[in-house]
Amino acid sequence: MTTETAAERLVRIGEVARGAGVSVRAVRYYEQQGLLTAERSPSGQRLYRQDAVTLVRFFQQMYAAGLTSQRILELLPCWDSGHTDAEQRAMLRAERDRIQAKVDNLQAALDRLDEVIGSTDTHP
């Protein structure tokens, strides 16, 4: 009988993909980019740490925000340690500023669209 805790349990690639809402292909891509590491079962199946689902969700958010695989890779040491160095913090601030500029531009477009909708609501 094996006594493994949830933290020690490894999950298959399909479980990671389903849990994170991505394709198996995406999980393989993250592994190819060096963002995830897998162990192999005796039969060769990829097995990931329990936190892989959370990591993949984080990757998805960072990609959606426009970060590259390289930038995300630079952040991974912080994931386990919970700490960043000055260079990482500077990069994070620069990325945040870039994303904020996008948000501001989108908000301006949304505001303008609302104006157009408002002014055309009175027309048939």
Chimera marker file (.cmm) of the C-alpha trace (Angstrom):
<marker_set name="trace">
<marker id="1" x="0.000" y="0.000" z="0.000" r="1" g="1" b="0" radius="0.5"/>
<marker id="2" x="1.293" y="3.442" z="-0.950" r="1" g="1" b="0" radius="0.5"/>
<marker id="3" x="0.740" y="6.466" z="1.215" r="1" g="1" b="0" radius="0.5"/>
<marker id="4" x="0.961" y="9.504" z="-0.994" r="1" g="1" b="0" radius="0.5"/>
<marker id="5" x="-0.296" y="12.943" z="-0.124" r="1" g="1" b="0" radius="0.5"/>
<marker id="6" x="-2.107" y="15.187" z="-2.594" r="1" g="1" b="0" radius="0.5"/>
<marker id="7" x="1.028" y="17.324" z="-2.869" r="1" g="1" b="0" radius="0.5"/>
<marker id="8" x="3.095" y="14.290" z="-3.935" r="1" g="1" b="0" radius="0.5"/>
<marker id="9" x="0.515" y="12.988" z="-6.413" r="1" g="1" b="0" radius="0.5"/>
<marker id="10" x="1.455" y="13.434" z="-10.042" r="1" g="1" b="0" radius="0.5"/>
<marker id="11" x="-1.202" y="14.059" z="-12.657" r="1" g="1" b="0" radius="0.5"/>
<marker id="12" x="-1.404" y="13.028" z="-16.291" r="1" g="1" b="0" radius="0.5"/>
<marker id="13" x="-1.302" y="15.497" z="-19.129" r="1" g="1" b="0" radius="0.5"/>
<marker id="14" x="-5.013" y="15.085" z="-19.851" r="1" g="1" b="0" radius="0.5"/>
<marker id="15" x="-5.903" y="15.971" z="-16.255" r="1" g="1" b="0" radius="0.5"/>
<marker id="16" x="-3.761" y="19.102" z="-16.464" r="1" g="1" b="0" radius="0.5"/>
<marker id="17" x="-5.348" y="20.116" z="-19.759" r="1" g="1" b="0" radius="0.5"/>
<marker id="18" x="-8.919" y="19.535" z="-18.536" r="1" g="1" b="0" radius="0.5"/>
<marker id="19" x="-8.293" y="21.236" z="-15.213" r="1" g="1" b="0" radius="0.5"/>
<marker id="20" x="-6.805" y="24.309" z="-16.858" r="1" g="1" b="0" radius="0.5"/>
<marker id="21" x="-9.250" y="24.412" z="-19.759" r="1" g="1" b="0" radius="0.5"/>
<marker id="22" x="-6.607" y="24.040" z="-22.461" r="1" g="1" b="0" radius="0.5"/>
<marker id="23" x="-5.711" y="21.409" z="-25.012" r="1" g="1" b="0" radius="0.5"/>
<marker id="24" x="-3.189" y="18.662" z="-24.425" r="1" g="1" b="0" radius="0.5"/>
<marker id="25" x="-1.237" y="20.239" z="-27.278" r="1" g="1" b="0" radius="0.5"/>
<marker id="26" x="-1.001" y="23.490" z="-25.290" r="1" g="1" b="0" radius="0.5"/>
<marker id="27" x="0.391" y="21.640" z="-22.265" r="1" g="1" b="0" radius="0.5"/>
<marker id="28" x="3.014" y="20.007" z="-24.518" r="1" g="1" b="0" radius="0.5"/>
<marker id="29" x="3.854" y="23.436" z="-25.927" r="1" g="1" b="0" radius="0.5"/>
<marker id="30" x="4.426" y="24.814" z="-22.425" r="1" g="1" b="0" radius="0.5"/>
<marker id="31" x="6.738" y="21.906" z="-21.759" r="1" g="1" b="0" radius="0.5"/>
<marker id="32" x="8.639" y="22.561" z="-25.008" r="1" g="1" b="0" radius="0.5"/>
<marker id="33" x="9.014" y="26.204" z="-23.989" r="1" g="1" b="0" radius="0.5"/>
<marker id="34" x="10.564" y="25.139" z="-20.669" r="1" g="1" b="0" radius="0.5"/>
<marker id="35" x="7.618" y="26.417" z="-18.648" r="1" g="1" b="0" radius="0.5"/>
<marker id="36" x="6.560" y="22.992" z="-17.363" r="1" g="1" b="0" radius="0.5"/>
<marker id="37" x="8.550" y="19.898" z="-16.582" r="1" g="1" b="0" radius="0.5"/>
<marker id="38" x="7.176" y="16.404" z="-16.656" r="1" g="1" b="0" radius="0.5"/>
<marker id="39" x="8.314" y="13.184" z="-15.189" r="1" g="1" b="0" radius="0.5"/>
<marker id="40" x="7.685" y="10.011" z="-17.140" r="1" g="1" b="0" radius="0.5"/>
<marker id="41" x="5.789" y="6.976" z="-15.981" r="1" g="1" b="0" radius="0.5"/>
<marker id="42" x="7.310" y="3.548" z="-16.664" r="1" g="1" b="0" radius="0.5"/>
<marker id="43" x="5.108" y="3.422" z="-19.770" r="1" g="1" b="0" radius="0.5"/>
<marker id="44" x="6.332" y="6.850" z="-20.932" r="1" g="1" b="0" radius="0.5"/>
<marker id="45" x="3.298" y="8.952" z="-20.001" r="1" g="1" b="0" radius="0.5"/>
<marker id="46" x="3.940" y="12.545" z="-18.992" r="1" g="1" b="0" radius="0.5"/>
<marker id="47" x="3.257" y="13.185" z="-15.312" r="1" g="1" b="0" radius="0.5"/>
<marker id="48" x="3.105" y="16.662" z="-13.811" r="1" g="1" b="0" radius="0.5"/>
<marker id="49" x="3.161" y="18.121" z="-10.329" r="1" g="1" b="0" radius="0.5"/>
<marker id="50" x="-0.169" y="18.826" z="-8.701" r="1" g="1" b="0" radius="0.5"/>
<marker id="51" x="0.232" y="22.601" z="-9.182" r="1" g="1" b="0" radius="0.5"/>
<marker id="52" x="0.569" y="22.255" z="-12.971" r="1" g="1" b="0" radius="0.5"/>
<marker id="53" x="-3.086" y="23.197" z="-13.471" r="1" g="1" b="0" radius="0.5"/>
<marker id="54" x="-2.603" y="26.439" z="-11.565" r="1" g="1" b="0" radius="0.5"/>
<marker id="55" x="0.618" y="27.122" z="-13.459" r="1" g="1" b="0" radius="0.5"/>
<marker id="56" x="-1.032" y="26.557" z="-16.835" r="1" g="1" b="0" radius="0.5"/>
<marker id="57" x="-3.837" y="28.943" z="-15.896" r="1" g="1" b="0" radius="0.5"/>
<marker id="58" x="-1.177" y="31.499" z="-14.958" r="1" g="1" b="0" radius="0.5"/>
<marker id="59" x="0.550" y="30.945" z="-18.330" r="1" g="1" b="0" radius="0.5"/>
<marker id="60" x="-2.750" y="31.493" z="-20.121" r="1" g="1" b="0" radius="0.5"/>
<marker id="61" x="-3.308" y="34.771" z="-18.281" r="1" g="1" b="0" radius="0.5"/>
<marker id="62" x="0.210" y="35.983" z="-19.010" r="1" g="1" b="0" radius="0.5"/>
<marker id="63" x="-0.057" y="35.042" z="-22.693" r="1" g="1" b="0" radius="0.5"/>
<marker id="64" x="-3.420" y="36.821" z="-22.881" r="1" g="1" b="0" radius="0.5"/>
<marker id="65" x="-1.735" y="39.883" z="-21.398" r="1" g="1" b="0" radius="0.5"/>
<marker id="66" x="0.875" y="39.742" z="-24.151" r="1" g="1" b="0" radius="0.5"/>
<marker id="67" x="3.855" y="38.294" z="-22.304" r="1" g="1" b="0" radius="0.5"/>
<marker id="68" x="6.146" y="36.004" z="-24.258" r="1" g="1" b="0" radius="0.5"/>
<marker id="69" x="7.261" y="32.545" z="-23.201" r="1" g="1" b="0" radius="0.5"/>
<marker id="70" x="10.652" y="34.023" z="-22.365" r="1" g="1" b="0" radius="0.5"/>
<marker id="71" x="9.134" y="36.630" z="-20.059" r="1" g="1" b="0" radius="0.5"/>
<marker id="72" x="7.002" y="33.998" z="-18.343" r="1" g="1" b="0" radius="0.5"/>
<marker id="73" x="10.080" y="31.788" z="-17.965" r="1" g="1" b="0" radius="0.5"/>
<marker id="74" x="11.841" y="34.668" z="-16.219" r="1" g="1" b="0" radius="0.5"/>
<marker id="75" x="9.017" y="34.713" z="-13.668" r="1" g="1" b="0" radius="0.5"/>
<marker id="76" x="9.023" y="31.016" z="-12.838" r="1" g="1" b="0" radius="0.5"/>
<marker id="77" x="11.704" y="31.167" z="-10.126" r="1" g="1" b="0" radius="0.5"/>
<marker id="78" x="9.319" y="33.480" z="-8.251" r="1" g="1" b="0" radius="0.5"/>
<marker id="79" x="6.539" y="30.903" z="-8.432" r="1" g="1" b="0" radius="0.5"/>
<marker id="80" x="8.188" y="28.510" z="-5.990" r="1" g="1" b="0" radius="0.5"/>
<marker id="81" x="10.132" y="31.005" z="-3.916" r="1" g="1" b="0" radius="0.5"/>
<marker id="82" x="7.495" y="33.721" z="-3.667" r="1" g="1" b="0" radius="0.5"/>
<marker id="83" x="10.230" y="36.337" z="-4.179" r="1" g="1" b="0" radius="0.5"/>
<marker id="84" x="11.435" y="38.474" z="-7.048" r="1" g="1" b="0" radius="0.5"/>
<marker id="85" x="14.708" y="40.226" z="-7.647" r="1" g="1" b="0" radius="0.5"/>
<marker id="86" x="15.078" y="43.838" z="-8.783" r="1" g="1" b="0" radius="0.5"/>
<marker id="87" x="15.334" y="42.895" z="-12.460" r="1" g="1" b="0" radius="0.5"/>
<marker id="88" x="12.180" y="40.789" z="-12.313" r="1" g="1" b="0" radius="0.5"/>
<marker id="89" x="10.297" y="43.548" z="-10.537" r="1" g="1" b="0" radius="0.5"/>
<marker id="90" x="11.404" y="46.072" z="-13.166" r="1" g="1" b="0" radius="0.5"/>
<marker id="91" x="10.243" y="43.736" z="-15.923" r="1" g="1" b="0" radius="0.5"/>
<marker id="92" x="6.915" y="43.205" z="-14.144" r="1" g="1" b="0" radius="0.5"/>
<marker id="93" x="6.387" y="46.943" z="-13.784" r="1" g="1" b="0" radius="0.5"/>
<marker id="94" x="7.188" y="47.512" z="-17.462" r="1" g="1" b="0" radius="0.5"/>
<marker id="95" x="4.768" y="44.764" z="-18.480" r="1" g="1" b="0" radius="0.5"/>
<marker id="96" x="2.117" y="46.198" z="-16.162" r="1" g="1" b="0" radius="0.5"/>
<marker id="97" x="2.561" y="49.655" z="-17.715" r="1" g="1" b="0" radius="0.5"/>
<marker id="98" x="2.257" y="48.136" z="-21.206" r="1" g="1" b="0" radius="0.5"/>
<marker id="99" x="-0.919" y="46.267" z="-20.238" r="1" g="1" b="0" radius="0.5"/>
<marker id="100" x="-2.380" y="49.356" z="-18.537" r="1" g="1" b="0" radius="0.5"/>
<marker id="101" x="-1.844" y="51.335" z="-21.742" r="1" g="1" b="0" radius="0.5"/>
<marker id="102" x="-3.791" y="48.662" z="-23.631" r="1" g="1" b="0" radius="0.5"/>
<marker id="103" x="-6.577" y="48.776" z="-21.041" r="1" g="1" b="0" radius="0.5"/>
<marker id="104" x="-6.705" y="52.571" z="-21.310" r="1" g="1" b="0" radius="0.5"/>
<marker id="105" x="-6.934" y="52.381" z="-25.115" r="1" g="1" b="0" radius="0.5"/>
<marker id="106" x="-9.671" y="49.763" z="-24.915" r="1" g="1" b="0" radius="0.5"/>
<marker id="107" x="-11.570" y="51.842" z="-22.357" r="1" g="1" b="0" radius="0.5"/>
<marker id="108" x="-11.366" y="54.878" z="-24.650" r="1" g="1" b="0" radius="0.5"/>
<marker id="109" x="-12.688" y="52.774" z="-27.550" r="1" g="1" b="0" radius="0.5"/>
<marker id="110" x="-15.486" y="51.433" z="-25.336" r="1" g="1" b="0" radius="0.5"/>
<marker id="111" x="-16.409" y="54.940" z="-24.209" r="1" g="1" b="0" radius="0.5"/>
<marker id="112" x="-16.523" y="56.125" z="-27.822" r="1" g="1" b="0" radius="0.5"/>
<marker id="113" x="-18.636" y="53.136" z="-28.828" r="1" g="1" b="0" radius="0.5"/>
<marker id="114" x="-21.056" y="53.914" z="-25.993" r="1" g="1" b="0" radius="0.5"/>
<marker id="115" x="-21.327" y="57.477" z="-27.313" r="1" g="1" b="0" radius="0.5"/>
<marker id="116" x="-22.140" y="56.223" z="-30.801" r="1" g="1" b="0" radius="0.5"/>
<marker id="117" x="-24.709" y="53.765" z="-29.458" r="1" g="1" b="0" radius="0.5"/>
<marker id="118" x="-26.255" y="56.486" z="-27.307" r="1" g="1" b="0" radius="0.5"/>
<marker id="119" x="-26.509" y="58.952" z="-30.171" r="1" g="1" b="0" radius="0.5"/>
<marker id="120" x="-28.000" y="56.384" z="-32.541" r="1" g="1" b="0" radius="0.5"/>
<marker id="121" x="-30.520" y="54.925" z="-30.091" r="1" g="1" b="0" radius="0.5"/>
<marker id="122" x="-32.952" y="57.716" z="-30.932" r="1" g="1" b="0" radius="0.5"/>
<marker id="123" x="-32.877" y="56.825" z="-34.650" r="1" g="1" b="0" radius="0.5"/>
<marker id="124" x="-35.050" y="54.109" z="-36.221" r="1" g="1" b="0" radius="0.5"/>
<link id1="1" id2="2" r="1" g="1" b="0" radius="0.2"/>
<link id1="2" id2="3" r="1" g="1" b="0" radius="0.2"/>
<link id1="3" id2="4" r="1" g="1" b="0" radius="0.2"/>
<link id1="4" id2="5" r="1" g="1" b="0" radius="0.2"/>
<link id1="5" id2="6" r="1" g="1" b="0" radius="0.2"/>
<link id1="6" id2="7" r="1" g="1" b="0" radius="0.2"/>
<link id1="7" id2="8" r="1" g="1" b="0" radius="0.2"/>
<link id1="8" id2="9" r="1" g="1" b="0" radius="0.2"/>
<link id1="9" id2="10" r="1" g="1" b="0" radius="0.2"/>
<link id1="10" id2="11" r="1" g="1" b="0" radius="0.2"/>
<link id1="11" id2="12" r="1" g="1" b="0" radius="0.2"/>
<link id1="12" id2="13" r="1" g="1" b="0" radius="0.2"/>
<link id1="13" id2="14" r="1" g="1" b="0" radius="0.2"/>
<link id1="14" id2="15" r="1" g="1" b="0" radius="0.2"/>
<link id1="15" id2="16" r="1" g="1" b="0" radius="0.2"/>
<link id1="16" id2="17" r="1" g="1" b="0" radius="0.2"/>
<link id1="17" id2="18" r="1" g="1" b="0" radius="0.2"/>
<link id1="18" id2="19" r="1" g="1" b="0" radius="0.2"/>
<link id1="19" id2="20" r="1" g="1" b="0" radius="0.2"/>
<link id1="20" id2="21" r="1" g="1" b="0" radius="0.2"/>
<link id1="21" id2="22" r="1" g="1" b="0" radius="0.2"/>
<link id1="22" id2="23" r="1" g="1" b="0" radius="0.2"/>
<link id1="23" id2="24" r="1" g="1" b="0" radius="0.2"/>
<link id1="24" id2="25" r="1" g="1" b="0" radius="0.2"/>
<link id1="25" id2="26" r="1" g="1" b="0" radius="0.2"/>
<link id1="26" id2="27" r="1" g="1" b="0" radius="0.2"/>
<link id1="27" id2="28" r="1" g="1" b="0" radius="0.2"/>
<link id1="28" id2="29" r="1" g="1" b="0" radius="0.2"/>
<link id1="29" id2="30" r="1" g="1" b="0" radius="0.2"/>
<link id1="30" id2="31" r="1" g="1" b="0" radius="0.2"/>
<link id1="31" id2="32" r="1" g="1" b="0" radius="0.2"/>
<link id1="32" id2="33" r="1" g="1" b="0" radius="0.2"/>
<link id1="33" id2="34" r="1" g="1" b="0" radius="0.2"/>
<link id1="34" id2="35" r="1" g="1" b="0" radius="0.2"/>
<link id1="35" id2="36" r="1" g="1" b="0" radius="0.2"/>
<link id1="36" id2="37" r="1" g="1" b="0" radius="0.2"/>
<link id1="37" id2="38" r="1" g="1" b="0" radius="0.2"/>
<link id1="38" id2="39" r="1" g="1" b="0" radius="0.2"/>
<link id1="39" id2="40" r="1" g="1" b="0" radius="0.2"/>
<link id1="40" id2="41" r="1" g="1" b="0" radius="0.2"/>
<link id1="41" id2="42" r="1" g="1" b="0" radius="0.2"/>
<link id1="42" id2="43" r="1" g="1" b="0" radius="0.2"/>
<link id1="43" id2="44" r="1" g="1" b="0" radius="0.2"/>
<link id1="44" id2="45" r="1" g="1" b="0" radius="0.2"/>
<link id1="45" id2="46" r="1" g="1" b="0" radius="0.2"/>
<link id1="46" id2="47" r="1" g="1" b="0" radius="0.2"/>
<link id1="47" id2="48" r="1" g="1" b="0" radius="0.2"/>
<link id1="48" id2="49" r="1" g="1" b="0" radius="0.2"/>
<link id1="49" id2="50" r="1" g="1" b="0" radius="0.2"/>
<link id1="50" id2="51" r="1" g="1" b="0" radius="0.2"/>
<link id1="51" id2="52" r="1" g="1" b="0" radius="0.2"/>
<link id1="52" id2="53" r="1" g="1" b="0" radius="0.2"/>
<link id1="53" id2="54" r="1" g="1" b="0" radius="0.2"/>
<link id1="54" id2="55" r="1" g="1" b="0" radius="0.2"/>
<link id1="55" id2="56" r="1" g="1" b="0" radius="0.2"/>
<link id1="56" id2="57" r="1" g="1" b="0" radius="0.2"/>
<link id1="57" id2="58" r="1" g="1" b="0" radius="0.2"/>
<link id1="58" id2="59" r="1" g="1" b="0" radius="0.2"/>
<link id1="59" id2="60" r="1" g="1" b="0" radius="0.2"/>
<link id1="60" id2="61" r="1" g="1" b="0" radius="0.2"/>
<link id1="61" id2="62" r="1" g="1" b="0" radius="0.2"/>
<link id1="62" id2="63" r="1" g="1" b="0" radius="0.2"/>
<link id1="63" id2="64" r="1" g="1" b="0" radius="0.2"/>
<link id1="64" id2="65" r="1" g="1" b="0" radius="0.2"/>
<link id1="65" id2="66" r="1" g="1" b="0" radius="0.2"/>
<link id1="66" id2="67" r="1" g="1" b="0" radius="0.2"/>
<link id1="67" id2="68" r="1" g="1" b="0" radius="0.2"/>
<link id1="68" id2="69" r="1" g="1" b="0" radius="0.2"/>
<link id1="69" id2="70" r="1" g="1" b="0" radius="0.2"/>
<link id1="70" id2="71" r="1" g="1" b="0" radius="0.2"/>
<link id1="71" id2="72" r="1" g="1" b="0" radius="0.2"/>
<link id1="72" id2="73" r="1" g="1" b="0" radius="0.2"/>
<link id1="73" id2="74" r="1" g="1" b="0" radius="0.2"/>
<link id1="74" id2="75" r="1" g="1" b="0" radius="0.2"/>
<link id1="75" id2="76" r="1" g="1" b="0" radius="0.2"/>
<link id1="76" id2="77" r="1" g="1" b="0" radius="0.2"/>
<link id1="77" id2="78" r="1" g="1" b="0" radius="0.2"/>
<link id1="78" id2="79" r="1" g="1" b="0" radius="0.2"/>
<link id1="79" id2="80" r="1" g="1" b="0" radius="0.2"/>
<link id1="80" id2="81" r="1" g="1" b="0" radius="0.2"/>
<link id1="81" id2="82" r="1" g="1" b="0" radius="0.2"/>
<link id1="82" id2="83" r="1" g="1" b="0" radius="0.2"/>
<link id1="83" id2="84" r="1" g="1" b="0" radius="0.2"/>
<link id1="84" id2="85" r="1" g="1" b="0" radius="0.2"/>
<link id1="85" id2="86" r="1" g="1" b="0" radius="0.2"/>
<link id1="86" id2="87" r="1" g="1" b="0" radius="0.2"/>
<link id1="87" id2="88" r="1" g="1" b="0" radius="0.2"/>
<link id1="88" id2="89" r="1" g="1" b="0" radius="0.2"/>
<link id1="89" id2="90" r="1" g="1" b="0" radius="0.2"/>
<link id1="90" id2="91" r="1" g="1" b="0" radius="0.2"/>
<link id1="91" id2="92" r="1" g="1" b="0" radius="0.2"/>
<link id1="92" id2="93" r="1" g="1" b="0" radius="0.2"/>
<link id1="93" id2="94" r="1" g="1" b="0" radius="0.2"/>
<link id1="94" id2="95" r="1" g="1" b="0" radius="0.2"/>
<link id1="95" id2="96" r="1" g="1" b="0" radius="0.2"/>
<link id1="96" id2="97" r="1" g="1" b="0" radius="0.2"/>
<link id1="97" id2="98" r="1" g="1" b="0" radius="0.2"/>
<link id1="98" id2="99" r="1" g="1" b="0" radius="0.2"/>
<link id1="99" id2="100" r="1" g="1" b="0" radius="0.2"/>
<link id1="100" id2="101" r="1" g="1" b="0" radius="0.2"/>
<link id1="101" id2="102" r="1" g="1" b="0" radius="0.2"/>
<link id1="102" id2="103" r="1" g="1" b="0" radius="0.2"/>
<link id1="103" id2="104" r="1" g="1" b="0" radius="0.2"/>
<link id1="104" id2="105" r="1" g="1" b="0" radius="0.2"/>
<link id1="105" id2="106" r="1" g="1" b="0" radius="0.2"/>
<link id1="106" id2="107" r="1" g="1" b="0" radius="0.2"/>
<link id1="107" id2="108" r="1" g="1" b="0" radius="0.2"/>
<link id1="108" id2="109" r="1" g="1" b="0" radius="0.2"/>
<link id1="109" id2="110" r="1" g="1" b="0" radius="0.2"/>
<link id1="110" id2="111" r="1" g="1" b="0" radius="0.2"/>
<link id1="111" id2="112" r="1" g="1" b="0" radius="0.2"/>
<link id1="112" id2="113" r="1" g="1" b="0" radius="0.2"/>
<link id1="113" id2="114" r="1" g="1" b="0" radius="0.2"/>
<link id1="114" id2="115" r="1" g="1" b="0" radius="0.2"/>
<link id1="115" id2="116" r="1" g="1" b="0" radius="0.2"/>
<link id1="116" id2="117" r="1" g="1" b="0" radius="0.2"/>
<link id1="117" id2="118" r="1" g="1" b="0" radius="0.2"/>
<link id1="118" id2="119" r="1" g="1" b="0" radius="0.2"/>
<link id1="119" id2="120" r="1" g="1" b="0" radius="0.2"/>
<link id1="120" id2="121" r="1" g="1" b="0" radius="0.2"/>
<link id1="121" id2="122" r="1" g="1" b="0" radius="0.2"/>
<link id1="122" id2="123" r="1" g="1" b="0" radius="0.2"/>
<link id1="123" id2="124" r="1" g="1" b="0" radius="0.2"/>
</marker_set>
